[in-house]
Amino acid sequence: MIIAAEYSFNKGAETVALKWPKLRKELEGIIQRLDSSKHKTKESKEKTMPGKWLFDPTAMNRTLTHLFESKGWVKHRVPCKYPTQYYIAGYKPKPTRPGAFREMDFIKDRLGVEIQFGKYAFMVYNVCAKMTIFNKLGVIDAGVEIVPVKSFADEMSTGVSYFEQFVWDLEQRGVGDIDIPVLILGIDLAQ
């Protein structure tokens, strides 16, 4: 795989270059080591492309997890204790499962990384909510979001979001007071 595009949200590229130049190189190496040819293993059952072979995001995530962990990156979970004081008097909620948590895909030296080969809402959530929460909790100082560019997303199931769409929305949204620096990397097949 290659890094085909990058976007600096709230000075993310500058922050990563200044504070984590070695980790940036390490990220580039991890992405380059992802052999896409091994992951076009999902046969489409979708009406628009029946029988077409697609890239399997789950398999790519497993490989990336192995590559990140081999370089000392770790997942980080924080437990969630959801508030109940906001329920209306007399409301009796059904019991929820214990053990709710939020998890950052990878962290090393206070730099958080999220990989997203899924729906658009998850990209926005990662950058505009999750990374901010992990920063507020004192776990990360900045983040990196790794997403496919459009040409790569077109080789996955329908509905997978992509770099160009994500950047357009972030530019239209602008940067808020609570946003942290995030470097967004768009990846594609090696050419």
Secondary structure, 3 states (H helix, E strand, C coil): CEEEEEEEECCHHHHHHHHCHHHHHHHHHHHHHCCHHHCCCEECCCCCCCCCEECCHHHHHHHHHHHHHHCCCEEEEEECCCCCCCCCCCCCCCCCCCCCEEEEEEEECCEEEEECCCCHHHHHHHHHHHHHHHHHCCCCCEEEEEEECHHHHCCCCCCCCCHHHHHHHHHHHCCCCCCCCEEEEEEECCC
